[in-house]
Every structure is written in C-alpha cells, then in structure tokens.
C-alpha cells in the first residue's frame, strides 16, 4: 500500500458504499484496495494477490482510452479474464493522470449510475489525487537527485565520479556499494512517448524484484541505464536474466513490431569506482546486440570476444582506412557475398577446409575455387598468416559498418 492516507480514503469510501474499492496507478498496478464485500470478481482477487493484472489485459484496458477520460465512465467486462464491468474514475491533480479508482458495477452506461454515488467516488478520487501528487513530487525530487548522482558516477571525469561516490554514500542511495554492475537498454530508433514510458516501466518492474535500495537508473531518449549494487557480485548469468526480464517487460508494454530493444550487460565491478567501466562495457554490448543479430537481444560484455575491441574503432573511417582496395571491392560487391560468407566460414574455422566445406554443404573443390577467387579479387594470399588476419579483421569490422550485410 502507498500509505495510510490513501488506504484510509479507500476504506472510508468502501465502508460508506458497502462495496469493494480499488485504486491503480496509470499502468494498472494496484496501489490500494479495500476489504471485500462479496462483490469482487476473480480479477480483483488476483490483482490484490499479484499487485497487477495480466500484461495482455493491461494493454487491452489502456487501449480502451481510459487514460484520456476526464470523468467517471463504465469499462466493459471480459469473460476471458473473469473481468466484470467496472466504474472507472480517473485520479487527476493539476491535469496529471495519477491513477484510477475502480468499483465493480453492472450497469450499462454511466448515465445509469446514481448521481450521489458518482459524487462520492469523485470526492474520494480528488482526495487520493492530492495525496498521490504530493508523493509524486517527493518521488521526483528523490529520483532527480539519484539520477544526477548516477550521471556523475558514470562521467569520464575523475573528480565528477569522486563527488558522486560521496553523494551516494552520504545520502544512503544504495544499501551496499561493495559490488556494482551496469545494464544498458537501447531502442533501435527514436522512440515515441509510448516507448519511453515502456522503458521507464520496465526499469521499475526490474527494480521491484530486487533488494530495496540496490538500483539506480535513468531513461534519456532511447536509452535506459541501470546500476545494480550489492554486497556480492551479481554475476554474468544473473545479470543476463535481469536483462531478459527488462527486455520482455518492455515488449509487453511497447509495440514490438515498431521497435527493437537490445540490452547490454557490463562486467561486475568493485565498488562504485568501477561503475563507469561497467557502464562502458554495457554500452558496447548493447551496441553489438543492435548491430549483430548473432548476439541476440541480450548480450554481455563477457560474450563479445574480439568485438569488444572492434566496436571501439571509428567506423566512419573504416572504408577509407582499409589498406587493400581489393578487400573493399570484395565487401562492397553484392554479387560476391557467396565468396564473403565462404571466406568467413573458412577463417572462423581456422582454415580447416574439410569442416568449412561441411558447414557450407559444398564439395571441397567448390570451396577451393571460391577461396582462389577471393585471392584474385583482394590480392592477398590465404597461405600467409598476416593476410589471413587482415581479411578476418576486415570481415568482422564490416559487420559493424552501417549498410553492410550481417
């Protein structure tokens, strides 16, 4: 429950009406609920137990447009979810939507509801709105302070980082700072408001599943940064599981057909002083996930291999800086992609012709012919170790260059 003030208003309204009352936040997560009066449905019971409703129903309810309502209305039920019709009253203060007050109501339209009941519901909603608004202001102040400290902590400037450490420790923003790890989620395009809100909600979802005062985070544009701290290292596997939860929650709330969301996981760091390094690693991992489908949507720094270094190269100069014109010609010609893919398989298998031919499902003679064509186009010798290294690096770098096939 949010606090005695809101719970007291809910209980007083429920007692006066002799009916169950509930209040949700704008994302349809339970804030407060009265005792039951025998009018509850299965969804109300589940909401009280789980503190939220199923994600697909959440999307359905919000799609009905209740966030734009300026007064009470009737929301139709849904037998699939044991969801009875409800009277929904938006909870607003200073024009800001702060939640919804709910009564289970069987009437057909809002015009069928007794005016006296609507007046009582609106009065309670107004009282709750003032309490939620005060809490929102306090929360925003605290969040702004925490975000400012986190941004300083991740700064490249050593003095900024030292100041952030002092602020975080003096204000007890984190319960333990012995170990830290950073997660970075990034959307592949400039997001609409729905995606930004979904990122924020996904961060809150993850935070609620961790120990209190173990997370700092912020969302800016299409990027979310989360710092997780604790007395023990989080570990790569646990961090990847958290990242997967973050990604899944985002796609429950945002349109997965419009966006791709990649989450990068940085390595464990000792104390707050190492958080900037973990952040850099997580940012690189998220970038790899967006550029290279081979990594999937959740990627850790530990899994990047040579791409951990290659992604730090200035790709804007990549084409101009390739030392052999023939290599550029090979990579740039769409008709030569069969040669490129065969070459990459060959080099990834340390030049093992038999294994490469088997992987490509071709005869060894066909593979030899393709490799000879590569040598003719590039002017390089695949029997020369340095030439092999040049080609292998060029292939891997080409995966990171915009417009290259992946």
C-alpha angles and dihedrals in degrees: 000000000000096000147313092269096061093038090051092053091048093048093047092052093046092050092048093049097035088228138110116265130192135181124204132186120243090275091055095254116144117259101169139350134189126227115279122267097189094269097094122115128213092268093055090052091048091047092054092049098043098030089229143046127247112292094238091053090045089057091046093051094048091046088060088074100245090139088069096048115116095192142017120305141164120261113203119238130243120218091201090069098032084248115159122203113277141200106234122197117186114230108221137166123184088352094302118127107231102167148305133274114213136201122176102241130177099195120114102233139008089255088067093059117097111257090227092058092049090051092053092047093049092048091052091046090053092051092048090047092058091050093047091047091055090048090048092053091050091046092048090051092051093044092049090052092048092046092050091051092048093050090052090047091056094045119120088229113095094210091053090052092049091051091050092052089054093048094048093048096043093047093043091230090157128040093215130013099181093111132017138184130182130218122196122195118192132185116218095232140025104291131228120230090270092061094046091051090047090053091051092047091048090053091051090048092056093043092055089057094056134070113287114267093015099109137065121179150151140193122220119174108308097347132086122192121195125182114198118195135184148148090266133038113275093223129219096266095050091045091052090050089052090049091051090051089050092051094045093049091050091054092048088060104031133055105269090195091062102041142041116205121197124189123204123199121209124208125267113273134199109248128323092305091072096048093094090058091049089049092053090049093048091049090052091048092050089050091051091051092052095046101037119048088193088078098051126217095302117054133167127209088238091062099050098087111181091354088073086072100030092057090061092063119103100254093190088075096039099103095043094046099051101116097216120059089203091062090054090049092052095049095043098051111089090199090062097056092107087060091047094051092045091049092049092050089049094050094042088056093052093252096303103156096191095052092043094051090049092050091050093043092232135120117265090243090058090051092049089051092052093048091050089053088053090054092049093050097043100034089228130126117232089202088063114086095212092048089051090051091050092052094044093051092045091052094049093045090050089061088063097047117098112252095022118124114255 
